[in-house]
């Protein structure tokens, strides 16, 4: 399953290390999720979504946006919100 986590992290200006600290998920696991090597659990998805939204209140990302929607990457790259 491909996801948009790396694009959202860039948009929120948050590193894998920062996200790991905020979520309690290891940096190695965050890296594997970003690189589509593993599919995160529902709980991990929620923790990641909450951390990204807390870091950038304007982001207002949903789990679907981050982990399931392919069109979001284009919107984030173009800077449209």
mmCIF file of the N, C-alpha and C atoms, coordinates in Angstrom:
data_MODEL
# 
_entry.id   MODEL 
# 
loop_
_atom_site.group_PDB 
_atom_site.id 
_atom_site.type_symbol 
_atom_site.label_atom_id 
_atom_site.label_alt_id 
_atom_site.label_comp_id 
_atom_site.label_asym_id 
_atom_site.label_entity_id 
_atom_site.label_seq_id 
_atom_site.pdbx_PDB_ins_code 
_atom_site.Cartn_x 
_atom_site.Cartn_y 
_atom_site.Cartn_z 
_atom_site.occupancy 
_atom_site.B_iso_or_equiv 
_atom_site.pdbx_formal_charge 
_atom_site.auth_seq_id 
_atom_site.auth_comp_id 
_atom_site.auth_asym_id 
_atom_site.auth_atom_id 
_atom_site.pdbx_PDB_model_num 
ATOM 1   N N  . UNK A 1 1  ? 0.837  -1.171 0.000  1.00 0.00 ? 1  UNK A N  1 
ATOM 2   C CA . UNK A 1 1  ? 0.000  0.000  0.000  1.00 0.00 ? 1  UNK A CA 1 
ATOM 3   C C  . UNK A 1 1  ? 0.888  1.243  0.000  1.00 0.00 ? 1  UNK A C  1 
ATOM 4   N N  . UNK A 1 2  ? 0.699  2.103  -0.964 1.00 0.00 ? 2  UNK A N  1 
ATOM 5   C CA . UNK A 1 2  ? 1.442  3.361  -0.988 1.00 0.00 ? 2  UNK A CA 1 
ATOM 6   C C  . UNK A 1 2  ? 0.753  4.363  -0.076 1.00 0.00 ? 2  UNK A C  1 
ATOM 7   N N  . UNK A 1 3  ? 1.552  5.252  0.510  1.00 0.00 ? 3  UNK A N  1 
ATOM 8   C CA . UNK A 1 3  ? 0.972  6.272  1.373  1.00 0.00 ? 3  UNK A CA 1 
ATOM 9   C C  . UNK A 1 3  ? 1.599  7.628  1.067  1.00 0.00 ? 3  UNK A C  1 
ATOM 10  N N  . UNK A 1 4  ? 1.059  8.645  1.687  1.00 0.00 ? 4  UNK A N  1 
ATOM 11  C CA . UNK A 1 4  ? 1.499  10.027 1.474  1.00 0.00 ? 4  UNK A CA 1 
ATOM 12  C C  . UNK A 1 4  ? 2.233  10.585 2.693  1.00 0.00 ? 4  UNK A C  1 
ATOM 13  N N  . UNK A 1 5  ? 2.690  9.717  3.570  1.00 0.00 ? 5  UNK A N  1 
ATOM 14  C CA . UNK A 1 5  ? 3.276  10.172 4.825  1.00 0.00 ? 5  UNK A CA 1 
ATOM 15  C C  . UNK A 1 5  ? 4.472  11.099 4.597  1.00 0.00 ? 5  UNK A C  1 
ATOM 16  N N  . UNK A 1 6  ? 5.378  10.742 3.730  1.00 0.00 ? 6  UNK A N  1 
ATOM 17  C CA . UNK A 1 6  ? 6.565  11.577 3.508  1.00 0.00 ? 6  UNK A CA 1 
ATOM 18  C C  . UNK A 1 6  ? 6.171  12.973 3.017  1.00 0.00 ? 6  UNK A C  1 
ATOM 19  N N  . UNK A 1 7  ? 5.184  13.045 2.134  1.00 0.00 ? 7  UNK A N  1 
ATOM 20  C CA . UNK A 1 7  ? 4.725  14.350 1.631  1.00 0.00 ? 7  UNK A CA 1 
ATOM 21  C C  . UNK A 1 7  ? 4.118  15.179 2.753  1.00 0.00 ? 7  UNK A C  1 
ATOM 22  N N  . UNK A 1 8  ? 3.332  14.544 3.608  1.00 0.00 ? 8  UNK A N  1 
ATOM 23  C CA . UNK A 1 8  ? 2.746  15.275 4.736  1.00 0.00 ? 8  UNK A CA 1 
ATOM 24  C C  . UNK A 1 8  ? 3.816  15.712 5.731  1.00 0.00 ? 8  UNK A C  1 
ATOM 25  N N  . UNK A 1 9  ? 4.822  14.882 5.931  1.00 0.00 ? 9  UNK A N  1 
ATOM 26  C CA . UNK A 1 9  ? 5.911  15.263 6.838  1.00 0.00 ? 9  UNK A CA 1 
ATOM 27  C C  . UNK A 1 9  ? 6.653  16.478 6.292  1.00 0.00 ? 9  UNK A C  1 
ATOM 28  N N  . UNK A 1 10 ? 6.904  16.500 4.996  1.00 0.00 ? 10 UNK A N  1 
ATOM 29  C CA . UNK A 1 10 ? 7.549  17.676 4.387  1.00 0.00 ? 10 UNK A CA 1 
ATOM 30  C C  . UNK A 1 10 ? 6.681  18.916 4.562  1.00 0.00 ? 10 UNK A C  1 
ATOM 31  N N  . UNK A 1 11 ? 5.392  18.756 4.319  1.00 0.00 ? 11 UNK A N  1 
ATOM 32  C CA . UNK A 1 11 ? 4.472  19.883 4.434  1.00 0.00 ? 11 UNK A CA 1 
ATOM 33  C C  . UNK A 1 11 ? 4.427  20.427 5.868  1.00 0.00 ? 11 UNK A C  1 
ATOM 34  N N  . UNK A 1 12 ? 4.488  19.537 6.848  1.00 0.00 ? 12 UNK A N  1 
ATOM 35  C CA . UNK A 1 12 ? 4.453  19.941 8.255  1.00 0.00 ? 12 UNK A CA 1 
ATOM 36  C C  . UNK A 1 12 ? 5.842  20.290 8.781  1.00 0.00 ? 12 UNK A C  1 
ATOM 37  N N  . UNK A 1 13 ? 6.869  20.111 7.930  1.00 0.00 ? 13 UNK A N  1 
ATOM 38  C CA . UNK A 1 13 ? 8.253  20.386 8.318  1.00 0.00 ? 13 UNK A CA 1 
ATOM 39  C C  . UNK A 1 13 ? 8.650  19.596 9.569  1.00 0.00 ? 13 UNK A C  1 
ATOM 40  N N  . UNK A 1 14 ? 8.390  18.287 9.511  1.00 0.00 ? 14 UNK A N  1 
ATOM 41  C CA . UNK A 1 14 ? 8.694  17.402 10.637 1.00 0.00 ? 14 UNK A CA 1 
ATOM 42  C C  . UNK A 1 14 ? 9.573  16.253 10.137 1.00 0.00 ? 14 UNK A C  1 
ATOM 43  N N  . UNK A 1 15 ? 10.577 15.909 10.899 1.00 0.00 ? 15 UNK A N  1 
ATOM 44  C CA . UNK A 1 15 ? 11.491 14.830 10.520 1.00 0.00 ? 15 UNK A CA 1 
ATOM 45  C C  . UNK A 1 15 ? 10.977 13.485 11.032 1.00 0.00 ? 15 UNK A C  1 
ATOM 46  N N  . UNK A 1 16 ? 11.567 12.427 10.529 1.00 0.00 ? 16 UNK A N  1 
ATOM 47  C CA . UNK A 1 16 ? 11.219 11.092 11.019 1.00 0.00 ? 16 UNK A CA 1 
ATOM 48  C C  . UNK A 1 16 ? 11.514 10.985 12.511 1.00 0.00 ? 16 UNK A C  1 
ATOM 49  N N  . UNK A 1 17 ? 12.620 11.561 12.937 1.00 0.00 ? 17 UNK A N  1 
ATOM 50  C CA . UNK A 1 17 ? 12.985 11.512 14.343 1.00 0.00 ? 17 UNK A CA 1 
ATOM 51  C C  . UNK A 1 17 ? 11.963 12.260 15.202 1.00 0.00 ? 17 UNK A C  1 
ATOM 52  N N  . UNK A 1 18 ? 11.547 13.448 14.740 1.00 0.00 ? 18 UNK A N  1 
ATOM 53  C CA . UNK A 1 18 ? 10.542 14.227 15.459 1.00 0.00 ? 18 UNK A CA 1 
ATOM 54  C C  . UNK A 1 18 ? 9.222  13.460 15.552 1.00 0.00 ? 18 UNK A C  1 
ATOM 55  N N  . UNK A 1 19 ? 8.815  12.871 14.431 1.00 0.00 ? 19 UNK A N  1 
ATOM 56  C CA . UNK A 1 19 ? 7.560  12.126 14.413 1.00 0.00 ? 19 UNK A CA 1 
ATOM 57  C C  . UNK A 1 19 ? 7.632  10.912 15.338 1.00 0.00 ? 19 UNK A C  1 
ATOM 58  N N  . UNK A 1 20 ? 8.781  10.267 15.359 1.00 0.00 ? 20 UNK A N  1 
ATOM 59  C CA . UNK A 1 20 ? 8.964  9.118  16.243 1.00 0.00 ? 20 UNK A CA 1 
ATOM 60  C C  . UNK A 1 20 ? 8.800  9.534  17.708 1.00 0.00 ? 20 UNK A C  1 
ATOM 61  N N  . UNK A 1 21 ? 9.402  10.650 18.077 1.00 0.00 ? 21 UNK A N  1 
ATOM 62  C CA . UNK A 1 21 ? 9.292  11.131 19.457 1.00 0.00 ? 21 UNK A CA 1 
ATOM 63  C C  . UNK A 1 21 ? 7.860  11.494 19.814 1.00 0.00 ? 21 UNK A C  1 
ATOM 64  N N  . UNK A 1 22 ? 7.147  12.131 18.890 1.00 0.00 ? 22 UNK A N  1 
ATOM 65  C CA . UNK A 1 22 ? 5.775  12.567 19.159 1.00 0.00 ? 22 UNK A CA 1 
ATOM 66  C C  . UNK A 1 22 ? 4.793  11.401 19.247 1.00 0.00 ? 22 UNK A C  1 
ATOM 67  N N  . UNK A 1 23 ? 5.072  10.321 18.516 1.00 0.00 ? 23 UNK A N  1 
ATOM 68  C CA . UNK A 1 23 ? 4.127  9.206  18.452 1.00 0.00 ? 23 UNK A CA 1 
ATOM 69  C C  . UNK A 1 23 ? 4.492  8.022  19.345 1.00 0.00 ? 23 UNK A C  1 
ATOM 70  N N  . UNK A 1 24 ? 5.752  7.928  19.721 1.00 0.00 ? 24 UNK A N  1 
ATOM 71  C CA . UNK A 1 24 ? 6.191  6.747  20.460 1.00 0.00 ? 24 UNK A CA 1 
ATOM 72  C C  . UNK A 1 24 ? 6.467  5.562  19.543 1.00 0.00 ? 24 UNK A C  1 
ATOM 73  N N  . UNK A 1 25 ? 6.446  5.813  18.247 1.00 0.00 ? 25 UNK A N  1 
ATOM 74  C CA . UNK A 1 25 ? 6.761  4.789  17.246 1.00 0.00 ? 25 UNK A CA 1 
ATOM 75  C C  . UNK A 1 25 ? 8.237  4.959  16.896 1.00 0.00 ? 25 UNK A C  1 
ATOM 76  N N  . UNK A 1 26 ? 8.974  3.864  16.768 1.00 0.00 ? 26 UNK A N  1 
ATOM 77  C CA . UNK A 1 26 ? 10.409 3.981  16.512 1.00 0.00 ? 26 UNK A CA 1 
ATOM 78  C C  . UNK A 1 26 ? 10.677 4.695  15.187 1.00 0.00 ? 26 UNK A C  1 
ATOM 79  N N  . UNK A 1 27 ? 11.830 5.373  15.108 1.00 0.00 ? 27 UNK A N  1 
ATOM 80  C CA . UNK A 1 27 ? 12.221 6.047  13.881 1.00 0.00 ? 27 UNK A CA 1 
ATOM 81  C C  . UNK A 1 27 ? 12.362 5.040  12.750 1.00 0.00 ? 27 UNK A C  1 
ATOM 82  N N  . UNK A 1 28 ? 12.853 3.854  13.066 1.00 0.00 ? 28 UNK A N  1 
ATOM 83  C CA . UNK A 1 28 ? 13.006 2.818  12.043 1.00 0.00 ? 28 UNK A CA 1 
ATOM 84  C C  . UNK A 1 28 ? 11.644 2.411  11.472 1.00 0.00 ? 28 UNK A C  1 
ATOM 85  N N  . UNK A 1 29 ? 10.635 2.322  12.336 1.00 0.00 ? 29 UNK A N  1 
ATOM 86  C CA . UNK A 1 29 ? 9.292  1.984  11.859 1.00 0.00 ? 29 UNK A CA 1 
ATOM 87  C C  . UNK A 1 29 ? 8.713  3.115  11.022 1.00 0.00 ? 29 UNK A C  1 
ATOM 88  N N  . UNK A 1 30 ? 8.926  4.363  11.456 1.00 0.00 ? 30 UNK A N  1 
ATOM 89  C CA . UNK A 1 30 ? 8.469  5.513  10.674 1.00 0.00 ? 30 UNK A CA 1 
ATOM 90  C C  . UNK A 1 30 ? 9.109  5.464  9.287  1.00 0.00 ? 30 UNK A C  1 
ATOM 91  N N  . UNK A 1 31 ? 10.406 5.169  9.230  1.00 0.00 ? 31 UNK A N  1 
ATOM 92  C CA . UNK A 1 31 ? 11.113 5.070  7.953  1.00 0.00 ? 31 UNK A CA 1 
ATOM 93  C C  . UNK A 1 31 ? 10.505 3.986  7.079  1.00 0.00 ? 31 UNK A C  1 
ATOM 94  N N  . UNK A 1 32 ? 10.210 2.833  7.660  1.00 0.00 ? 32 UNK A N  1 
ATOM 95  C CA . UNK A 1 32 ? 9.620  1.736  6.885  1.00 0.00 ? 32 UNK A CA 1 
ATOM 96  C C  . UNK A 1 32 ? 8.228  2.096  6.370  1.00 0.00 ? 32 UNK A C  1 
ATOM 97  N N  . UNK A 1 33 ? 7.463  2.833  7.174  1.00 0.00 ? 33 UNK A N  1 
ATOM 98  C CA . UNK A 1 33 ? 6.138  3.279  6.735  1.00 0.00 ? 33 UNK A CA 1 
ATOM 99  C C  . UNK A 1 33 ? 6.289  4.277  5.584  1.00 0.00 ? 33 UNK A C  1 
ATOM 100 N N  . UNK A 1 34 ? 7.193  5.245  5.745  1.00 0.00 ? 34 UNK A N  1 
ATOM 101 C CA . UNK A 1 34 ? 7.421  6.249  4.687  1.00 0.00 ? 34 UNK A CA 1 
ATOM 102 C C  . UNK A 1 34 ? 7.833  5.610  3.370  1.00 0.00 ? 34 UNK A C  1 
ATOM 103 N N  . UNK A 1 35 ? 8.601  4.546  3.455  1.00 0.00 ? 35 UNK A N  1 
ATOM 104 C CA . UNK A 1 35 ? 9.106  3.869  2.262  1.00 0.00 ? 35 UNK A CA 1 
ATOM 105 C C  . UNK A 1 35 ? 8.209  2.717  1.808  1.00 0.00 ? 35 UNK A C  1 
ATOM 106 N N  . UNK A 1 36 ? 7.003  2.658  2.371  1.00 0.00 ? 36 UNK A N  1 
ATOM 107 C CA . UNK A 1 36 ? 6.008  1.654  1.982  1.00 0.00 ? 36 UNK A CA 1 
ATOM 108 C C  . UNK A 1 36 ? 6.495  0.224  2.161  1.00 0.00 ? 36 UNK A C  1 
ATOM 109 N N  . UNK A 1 37 ? 7.342  0.004  3.164  1.00 0.00 ? 37 UNK A N  1 
ATOM 110 C CA . UNK A 1 37 ? 7.842  -1.344 3.454  1.00 0.00 ? 37 UNK A CA 1 
ATOM 111 C C  . UNK A 1 37 ? 6.890  -2.094 4.382  1.00 0.00 ? 37 UNK A C  1 
ATOM 112 N N  . UNK A 1 38 ? 6.175  -1.340 5.238  1.00 0.00 ? 38 UNK A N  1 
ATOM 113 C CA . UNK A 1 38 ? 5.202  -1.940 6.149  1.00 0.00 ? 38 UNK A CA 1 
ATOM 114 C C  . UNK A 1 38 ? 3.926  -1.103 6.136  1.00 0.00 ? 38 UNK A C  1 
ATOM 115 N N  . UNK A 1 39 ? 2.837  -1.753 6.465  1.00 0.00 ? 39 UNK A N  1 
ATOM 116 C CA . UNK A 1 39 ? 1.561  -1.065 6.613  1.00 0.00 ? 39 UNK A CA 1 
ATOM 117 C C  . UNK A 1 39 ? 1.353  -0.843 8.112  1.00 0.00 ? 39 UNK A C  1 
ATOM 118 N N  . UNK A 1 40 ? 1.163  0.407  8.527  1.00 0.00 ? 40 UNK A N  1 
ATOM 119 C CA . UNK A 1 40 ? 0.998  0.672  9.956  1.00 0.00 ? 40 UNK A CA 1 
ATOM 120 C C  . UNK A 1 40 ? -0.346 0.161  10.472 1.00 0.00 ? 40 UNK A C  1 
ATOM 121 N N  . UNK A 1 41 ? -0.372 -0.130 11.751 1.00 0.00 ? 41 UNK A N  1 
ATOM 122 C CA . UNK A 1 41 ? -1.629 -0.529 12.385 1.00 0.00 ? 41 UNK A CA 1 
ATOM 123 C C  . UNK A 1 41 ? -2.567 0.673  12.436 1.00 0.00 ? 41 UNK A C  1 
ATOM 124 N N  . UNK A 1 42 ? -3.814 0.420  12.737 1.00 0.00 ? 42 UNK A N  1 
ATOM 125 C CA . UNK A 1 42 ? -4.793 1.506  12.863 1.00 0.00 ? 42 UNK A CA 1 
ATOM 126 C C  . UNK A 1 42 ? -4.372 2.473  13.968 1.00 0.00 ? 42 UNK A C  1 
ATOM 127 N N  . UNK A 1 43 ? -3.861 1.946  15.065 1.00 0.00 ? 43 UNK A N  1 
ATOM 128 C CA . UNK A 1 43 ? -3.419 2.802  16.172 1.00 0.00 ? 43 UNK A CA 1 
ATOM 129 C C  . UNK A 1 43 ? -2.235 3.669  15.747 1.00 0.00 ? 43 UNK A C  1 
ATOM 130 N N  . UNK A 1 44 ? -1.285 3.080  15.018 1.00 0.00 ? 44 UNK A N  1 
ATOM 131 C CA . UNK A 1 44 ? -0.130 3.849  14.538 1.00 0.00 ? 44 UNK A CA 1 
ATOM 132 C C  . UNK A 1 44 ? -0.582 4.935  13.567 1.00 0.00 ? 44 UNK A C  1 
ATOM 133 N N  . UNK A 1 45 ? -1.542 4.620  12.699 1.00 0.00 ? 45 UNK A N  1 
ATOM 134 C CA . UNK A 1 45 ? -2.067 5.626  11.775 1.00 0.00 ? 45 UNK A CA 1 
ATOM 135 C C  . UNK A 1 45 ? -2.662 6.803  12.538 1.00 0.00 ? 45 UNK A C  1 
ATOM 136 N N  . UNK A 1 46 ? -3.427 6.507  13.587 1.00 0.00 ? 46 UNK A N  1 
ATOM 137 C CA . UNK A 1 46 ? -4.048 7.575  14.380 1.00 0.00 ? 46 UNK A CA 1 
ATOM 138 C C  . UNK A 1 46 ? -2.993 8.419  15.079 1.00 0.00 ? 46 UNK A C  1 
ATOM 139 N N  . UNK A 1 47 ? -1.992 7.776  15.660 1.00 0.00 ? 47 UNK A N  1 
ATOM 140 C CA . UNK A 1 47 ? -0.924 8.511  16.342 1.00 0.00 ? 47 UNK A CA 1 
ATOM 141 C C  . UNK A 1 47 ? -0.186 9.435  15.369 1.00 0.00 ? 47 UNK A C  1 
ATOM 142 N N  . UNK A 1 48 ? 0.096  8.938  14.179 1.00 0.00 ? 48 UNK A N  1 
ATOM 143 C CA . UNK A 1 48 ? 0.800  9.729  13.169 1.00 0.00 ? 48 UNK A CA 1 
ATOM 144 C C  . UNK A 1 48 ? -0.061 10.906 12.724 1.00 0.00 ? 48 UNK A C  1 
ATOM 145 N N  . UNK A 1 49 ? -1.325 10.648 12.443 1.00 0.00 ? 49 UNK A N  1 
ATOM 146 C CA . UNK A 1 49 ? -2.244 11.722 12.032 1.00 0.00 ? 49 UNK A CA 1 
ATOM 147 C C  . UNK A 1 49 ? -2.318 12.801 13.103 1.00 0.00 ? 49 UNK A C  1 
ATOM 148 N N  . UNK A 1 50 ? -2.484 12.384 14.354 1.00 0.00 ? 50 UNK A N  1 
ATOM 149 C CA . UNK A 1 50 ? -2.586 13.348 15.448 1.00 0.00 ? 50 UNK A CA 1 
ATOM 150 C C  . UNK A 1 50 ? -1.308 14.172 15.593 1.00 0.00 ? 50 UNK A C  1 
ATOM 151 N N  . UNK A 1 51 ? -0.158 13.527 15.464 1.00 0.00 ? 51 UNK A N  1 
ATOM 152 C CA . UNK A 1 51 ? 1.117  14.235 15.598 1.00 0.00 ? 51 UNK A CA 1 
ATOM 153 C C  . UNK A 1 51 ? 1.312  15.235 14.464 1.00 0.00 ? 51 UNK A C  1 
ATOM 154 N N  . UNK A 1 52 ? 0.970  14.851 13.249 1.00 0.00 ? 52 UNK A N  1 
ATOM 155 C CA . UNK A 1 52 ? 1.110  15.767 12.112 1.00 0.00 ? 52 UNK A CA 1 
ATOM 156 C C  . UNK A 1 52 ? 0.175  16.962 12.253 1.00 0.00 ? 52 UNK A C  1 
ATOM 157 N N  . UNK A 1 53 ? -1.054 16.721 12.658 1.00 0.00 ? 53 UNK A N  1 
ATOM 158 C CA . UNK A 1 53 ? -2.016 17.808 12.814 1.00 0.00 ? 53 UNK A CA 1 
ATOM 159 C C  . UNK A 1 53 ? -1.667 18.709 13.988 1.00 0.00 ? 53 UNK A C  1 
ATOM 160 N N  . UNK A 1 54 ? -1.113 18.143 15.061 1.00 0.00 ? 54 UNK A N  1 
ATOM 161 C CA . UNK A 1 54 ? -0.681 18.956 16.204 1.00 0.00 ? 54 UNK A CA 1 
ATOM 162 C C  . UNK A 1 54 ? 0.476  19.853 15.819 1.00 0.00 ? 54 UNK A C  1 
ATOM 163 N N  . UNK A 1 55 ? 1.348  19.340 14.948 1.00 0.00 ? 55 UNK A N  1 
ATOM 164 C CA . UNK A 1 55 ? 2.533  20.097 14.542 1.00 0.00 ? 55 UNK A CA 1 
ATOM 165 C C  . UNK A 1 55 ? 2.187  21.232 13.567 1.00 0.00 ? 55 UNK A C  1 
ATOM 166 N N  . UNK A 1 56 ? 1.157  21.034 12.760 1.00 0.00 ? 56 UNK A N  1 
ATOM 167 C CA . UNK A 1 56 ? 0.747  22.035 11.779 1.00 0.00 ? 56 UNK A CA 1 
ATOM 168 C C  . UNK A 1 56 ? -0.775 22.099 11.786 1.00 0.00 ? 56 UNK A C  1 
ATOM 169 N N  . UNK A 1 57 ? -1.326 23.022 12.557 1.00 0.00 ? 57 UNK A N  1 
ATOM 170 C CA . UNK A 1 57 ? -2.779 23.094 12.733 1.00 0.00 ? 57 UNK A CA 1 
ATOM 171 C C  . UNK A 1 57 ? -3.523 23.331 11.420 1.00 0.00 ? 57 UNK A C  1 
ATOM 172 N N  . UNK A 1 58 ? -2.875 23.953 10.449 1.00 0.00 ? 58 UNK A N  1 
ATOM 173 C CA . UNK A 1 58 ? -3.509 24.218 9.164  1.00 0.00 ? 58 UNK A CA 1 
ATOM 174 C C  . UNK A 1 58 ? -3.591 22.963 8.301  1.00 0.00 ? 58 UNK A C  1 
ATOM 175 N N  . UNK A 1 59 ? -2.814 21.942 8.633  1.00 0.00 ? 59 UNK A N  1 
ATOM 176 C CA . UNK A 1 59 ? -2.761 20.731 7.821  1.00 0.00 ? 59 UNK A CA 1 
ATOM 177 C C  . UNK A 1 59 ? -4.108 20.012 7.804  1.00 0.00 ? 59 UNK A C  1 
ATOM 178 N N  . UNK A 1 60 ? -4.687 19.765 8.963  1.00 0.00 ? 60 UNK A N  1 
ATOM 179 C CA . UNK A 1 60 ? -6.002 19.132 9.092  1.00 0.00 ? 60 UNK A CA 1 
ATOM 180 C C  . UNK A 1 60 ? -6.103 17.853 8.262  1.00 0.00 ? 60 UNK A C  1 
ATOM 181 N N  . UNK A 1 61 ? -5.085 17.013 8.331  1.00 0.00 ? 61 UNK A N  1 
ATOM 182 C CA . UNK A 1 61 ? -5.029 15.771 7.557  1.00 0.00 ? 61 UNK A CA 1 
ATOM 183 C C  . UNK A 1 61 ? -5.874 14.685 8.205  1.00 0.00 ? 61 UNK A C  1 
ATOM 184 N N  . UNK A 1 62 ? -6.447 13.843 7.377  1.00 0.00 ? 62 UNK A N  1 
ATOM 185 C CA . UNK A 1 62 ? -7.182 12.680 7.869  1.00 0.00 ? 62 UNK A CA 1 
ATOM 186 C C  . UNK A 1 62 ? -6.333 11.433 7.626  1.00 0.00 ? 62 UNK A C  1 
ATOM 187 N N  . UNK A 1 63 ? -6.719 10.354 8.254  1.00 0.00 ? 63 UNK A N  1 
ATOM 188 C CA . UNK A 1 63 ? -6.025 9.080  8.025  1.00 0.00 ? 63 UNK A CA 1 
ATOM 189 C C  . UNK A 1 63 ? -6.123 8.706  6.552  1.00 0.00 ? 63 UNK A C  1 
ATOM 190 N N  . UNK A 1 64 ? -7.292 8.910  5.953  1.00 0.00 ? 64 UNK A N  1 
ATOM 191 C CA . UNK A 1 64 ? -7.444 8.606  4.522  1.00 0.00 ? 64 UNK A CA 1 
ATOM 192 C C  . UNK A 1 64 ? -6.482 9.435  3.674  1.00 0.00 ? 64 UNK A C  1 
ATOM 193 N N  . UNK A 1 65 ? -6.361 10.735 3.986  1.00 0.00 ? 65 UNK A N  1 
ATOM 194 C CA . UNK A 1 65 ? -5.448 11.595 3.229  1.00 0.00 ? 65 UNK A CA 1 
ATOM 195 C C  . UNK A 1 65 ? -4.015 11.089 3.300  1.00 0.00 ? 65 UNK A C  1 
ATOM 196 N N  . UNK A 1 66 ? -3.577 10.749 4.488  1.00 0.00 ? 66 UNK A N  1 
ATOM 197 C CA . UNK A 1 66 ? -2.183 10.370 4.706  1.00 0.00 ? 66 UNK A CA 1 
ATOM 198 C C  . UNK A 1 66 ? -1.873 8.989  4.155  1.00 0.00 ? 66 UNK A C  1 
ATOM 199 N N  . UNK A 1 67 ? -2.781 8.048  4.376  1.00 0.00 ? 67 UNK A N  1 
ATOM 200 C CA . UNK A 1 67 ? -2.448 6.656  4.079  1.00 0.00 ? 67 UNK A CA 1 
ATOM 201 C C  . UNK A 1 67 ? -3.151 6.040  2.877  1.00 0.00 ? 67 UNK A C  1 
ATOM 202 N N  . UNK A 1 68 ? -4.212 6.663  2.350  1.00 0.00 ? 68 UNK A N  1 
ATOM 203 C CA . UNK A 1 68 ? -4.964 6.000  1.295  1.00 0.00 ? 68 UNK A CA 1 
ATOM 204 C C  . UNK A 1 68 ? -5.203 6.827  0.039  1.00 0.00 ? 68 UNK A C  1 
ATOM 205 N N  . UNK A 1 69 ? -5.109 8.140  0.088  1.00 0.00 ? 69 UNK A N  1 
ATOM 206 C CA . UNK A 1 69 ? -5.442 8.988  -1.049 1.00 0.00 ? 69 UNK A CA 1 
ATOM 207 C C  . UNK A 1 69 ? -4.211 9.289  -1.889 1.00 0.00 ? 69 UNK A C  1 
ATOM 208 N N  . UNK A 1 70 ? -4.277 8.995  -3.171 1.00 0.00 ? 70 UNK A N  1 
ATOM 209 C CA . UNK A 1 70 ? -3.135 9.235  -4.059 1.00 0.00 ? 70 UNK A CA 1 
ATOM 210 C C  . UNK A 1 70 ? -3.094 10.665 -4.579 1.00 0.00 ? 70 UNK A C  1 
ATOM 211 N N  . UNK A 1 71 ? -4.219 11.358 -4.611 1.00 0.00 ? 71 UNK A N  1 
ATOM 212 C CA . UNK A 1 71 ? -4.260 12.715 -5.162 1.00 0.00 ? 71 UNK A CA 1 
ATOM 213 C C  . UNK A 1 71 ? -3.675 13.760 -4.227 1.00 0.00 ? 71 UNK A C  1 
ATOM 214 N N  . UNK A 1 72 ? -3.527 13.449 -2.981 1.00 0.00 ? 72 UNK A N  1 
ATOM 215 C CA . UNK A 1 72 ? -3.055 14.414 -1.994 1.00 0.00 ? 72 UNK A CA 1 
ATOM 216 C C  . UNK A 1 72 ? -1.628 14.850 -2.283 1.00 0.00 ? 72 UNK A C  1 
ATOM 217 N N  . UNK A 1 73 ? -0.803 13.965 -2.777 1.00 0.00 ? 73 UNK A N  1 
ATOM 218 C CA . UNK A 1 73 ? 0.597  14.296 -3.042 1.00 0.00 ? 73 UNK A CA 1 
ATOM 219 C C  . UNK A 1 73 ? 0.692  15.482 -3.993 1.00 0.00 ? 73 UNK A C  1 
ATOM 220 N N  . UNK A 1 74 ? -0.093 15.489 -5.022 1.00 0.00 ? 74 UNK A N  1 
ATOM 221 C CA . UNK A 1 74 ? -0.063 16.601 -5.976 1.00 0.00 ? 74 UNK A CA 1 
ATOM 222 C C  . UNK A 1 74 ? -0.489 17.895 -5.315 1.00 0.00 ? 74 UNK A C  1 
ATOM 223 N N  . UNK A 1 75 ? -1.508 17.856 -4.494 1.00 0.00 ? 75 UNK A N  1 
ATOM 224 C CA . UNK A 1 75 ? -1.984 19.051 -3.805 1.00 0.00 ? 75 UNK A CA 1 
ATOM 225 C C  . UNK A 1 75 ? -0.891 19.591 -2.886 1.00 0.00 ? 75 UNK A C  1 
ATOM 226 N N  . UNK A 1 76 ? -0.231 18.732 -2.147 1.00 0.00 ? 76 UNK A N  1 
ATOM 227 C CA . UNK A 1 76 ? 0.813  19.172 -1.224 1.00 0.00 ? 76 UNK A CA 1 
ATOM 228 C C  . UNK A 1 76 ? 2.013  19.734 -1.993 1.00 0.00 ? 76 UNK A C  1 
ATOM 229 N N  . UNK A 1 77 ? 2.379  19.108 -3.102 1.00 0.00 ? 77 UNK A N  1 
ATOM 230 C CA . UNK A 1 77 ? 3.519  19.578 -3.866 1.00 0.00 ? 77 UNK A CA 1 
ATOM 231 C C  . UNK A 1 77 ? 3.248  20.936 -4.487 1.00 0.00 ? 77 UNK A C  1 
ATOM 232 N N  . UNK A 1 78 ? 2.009  21.207 -4.854 1.00 0.00 ? 78 UNK A N  1 
ATOM 233 C CA . UNK A 1 78 ? 1.668  22.474 -5.468 1.00 0.00 ? 78 UNK A CA 1 
ATOM 234 C C  . UNK A 1 78 ? 1.384  23.543 -4.435 1.00 0.00 ? 78 UNK A C  1 
ATOM 235 N N  . UNK A 1 79 ? 1.330  23.163 -3.180 1.00 0.00 ? 79 UNK A N  1 
ATOM 236 C CA . UNK A 1 79 ? 1.100  24.131 -2.112 1.00 0.00 ? 79 UNK A CA 1 
ATOM 237 C C  . UNK A 1 79 ? -0.346 24.571 -1.985 1.00 0.00 ? 79 UNK A C  1 
ATOM 238 N N  . UNK A 1 80 ? -1.262 23.828 -2.556 1.00 0.00 ? 80 UNK A N  1 
ATOM 239 C CA . UNK A 1 80 ? -2.686 24.141 -2.472 1.00 0.00 ? 80 UNK A CA 1 
ATOM 240 C C  . UNK A 1 80 ? -3.238 23.463 -1.233 1.00 0.00 ? 80 UNK A C  1 
ATOM 241 N N  . UNK A 1 81 ? -4.018 24.213 -0.462 1.00 0.00 ? 81 UNK A N  1 
ATOM 242 C CA . UNK A 1 81 ? -4.613 23.601 0.741  1.00 0.00 ? 81 UNK A CA 1 
ATOM 243 C C  . UNK A 1 81 ? -6.090 23.743 0.723  1.00 0.00 ? 81 UNK A C  1 
# 
